[in-house]
Structure formats: C-alpha cells, structure tokens
Amino acid sequence: MKTELIGLDKEEFASFIESLGEKPFRAKQLWQWVYNRGETDFDKMSSFSLALREKLKENCTITRPKIVAEQLSSDKTRKWLLEFSDGQRIETVYIPEEDRGAVCISTQVGCAVGCTFCHTGSQKITRNLTAGEIVSQFMVARDAYGEWPSPTDETRYLSNIVVMGMGEPLHNMENTFKALKILSDGDGIAISKRRITLSTSGIVPHIAEVGSKAGVKLAISLHASNNEIRSRIMPINKKYPIEEILKACQDYQNVSGTRMITFEYLMLDGINDDLSCADELISLMKKFKIDAKFNLIPFNPWPGCPYRPSVKKQVLAFAERLNKAGYAAPVRVARGQDILAACGQLKSKKNNC
C-alpha cells in the first residue's frame, strides 16, 4: 500500500525517506516540494534523480480531495464542496479582504455539538478528518489562487487560517493539532501561528492545550451571557458551563502569555441581544480577568432555522455597551450569504453547495 504524503509531519517524512534507503537530506527536499511548492507530479521534482522519482511514484501518493462543486459569492467569497477517498464530503471557504484573506477549514464531517442555530449541527457527526484531510483543504485553496511556492506574509492573499468550519476541532484534537503544525512550519506552507485561530464551542479539558500544544490564537463560541440561555441554544453548555469555560480561558492565557481571546457572539433576535446580556458579559470578563474582545456576528439564516437576526439598531447598541466598558466589539460583516458560506451555514450536502 502506498504512503500518502499529505498529512505526514517532518519526523514522518524522515522515516519514510529512510525506509526507501535514501539519504536524510532528501526528506527536507521532498517536504519542500510537497508543502512549499505544492507539487503533485513526481516527474516535476527536478532536484531528484530519475531513479528516485520512479521510487517515489511506486511508494507514495500526493492527493488532493476531489472538488465536487465550487461557488463564488457576489462579495468574492469562495466555497468548495470537497470529497475524500471514502466519499465523505466537507465544505471549505475562502473569505477575502482587500489585500489578504482567511481560509476557513473544517475538522469533521458533520458535528456532534448540536448548536441549534448552526446548519452544520443539523448534520450529525460522521467521522473525524485526518491531519492530511485538514491540511489538504488549505492546499486546494492555494491551488485555486496560484500561491505556490509559499509566498511571504507581505505578498500572500491567503494569509490567515480559521479553524471554524464544519465540526468541533477539540473533538478531533490530535489530528487538528498535527495539521496546524504542518500548516505553520516555516519550511513548508508557512502560515504563522499568529495568523491561525482555532474556534471551539468550549471543550474545557483541552482549551489550555490550544496555547501549550498548538500555540495558535483562541476563539470561543460563547453566544450567550448566562447558562440558561446558552444551554438552550448550545446543549454542550450543560456539560461545560460558562464559568468552567472562562476558568479554562484563564489557563490558556497563563500558558500563552497575555494573548487576547476572541469571544464569538451570534446576535439572535429576542434571545441573547438584550442590553442586560451585554452587562452580564462585562461582569463575567471582569470577574475572571479575561483579556478579551468580542466578535458580534449577525445571524445568517438557513433553510428551516427557527431564529431571526437581531435588528441593526440593537446590535449597534449592544456593541456600544461593550465598547464603553473597554472591550472591543466589532460587528462582523456577513460574507458569502448568497452561497450559504457564512458563519453557521456550512453543510456538506451537494444540494446546499
């Protein structure tokens, strides 16, 4: 059986090259061909002899997921429906800004968390993605925009990664952390850890490890200011209530320095958008001494959802209340709504792409 190279880390590349009876320096060369240059054709790896190229073709593969469907939003957001070798599918999104942009990658087929406002949550969990399947999503985006070999921070458009696509990344922690290690390696894809954000619904036992093991930025999908509301819209809160999450956030900040935590807050009309909720958020941040900012997210409706977006006036008042207390609270501009690519809208069914 051939070895799939996408998803192997540097130590595994070294072991693979050793198994072929090749000299150790070939591992770094192969790593750069695969992860820095994005090459998938062994015949084009010109630093290798013809004999080594043949040996690689006989013993390994470099596989991208199949692009089943692709859509481009009116705002230039791009979404891919990707299929892996077993037929399972996920969605990946690129969200561009004027001179940069973020690739939103998935970590699971479906999701077990079951947030009632999330389209992905209506698709039950099927399986975890491998490290290679996570990494390959970013590589598909790089292929589409021609950003090979890896550009510098000053010239790249695919500048950031947000791990907040389909699935709960801390339910697939081992594969997710391995993928982030590969994506951030300076000899390969080379996305700086300071440009990677992992978003979690609050899997308390592993939050601090986002800092100690992955070393990337942390975002918490909070979406409520008290346990009564949060348990109603996010059933996982019954297992990991807000106070436990914020204590884990303290631990994260202790191991990662004073790195700010982003709290994502979906604005749901009549559910969590009262100004008393803003006051509760302020009290929580002060009580736990969290260095925090809030992303206020307009709700993105999807077919069959029971919620409505908060009215703009209420969202702005909510943001102003947080701002006056000293917490940045930008209102996120919804992107890709016309192709169901916005926050909470991803679902890997072909008729939704």
ABEGO torsion letter per residue (X at the ends): XBBBABGBBAAAAAAAAAAAGBBAAAAAAAAAAAAAAGBABAAABAABBAAAAAAAAAABBBBBBBBABBBBBAAGBBBBBBBBAAGBBBBBBBBBBAABEBBBBBABBEBAAGBAABAAAABBBABBBBAAAAAAAAAAAAAAAGBOBBBBAAABABABBBBABBEBAAAAAAAAAAAAAAAABAABAGBBAAABBBBBAGBAAAAAAAAAAAGBBBBBBAGBABAAAAAAABAAAAABBAAAAAAAAAAAAAAAEABBBBBBBBBBBGAAABAAAAAAAAAAAAAAGBBBBBBBBBBBBBBGBABBBBBAAAAAAAAAAAAAAGBBBBBBBBBGAAAGABBGABBABAAAX
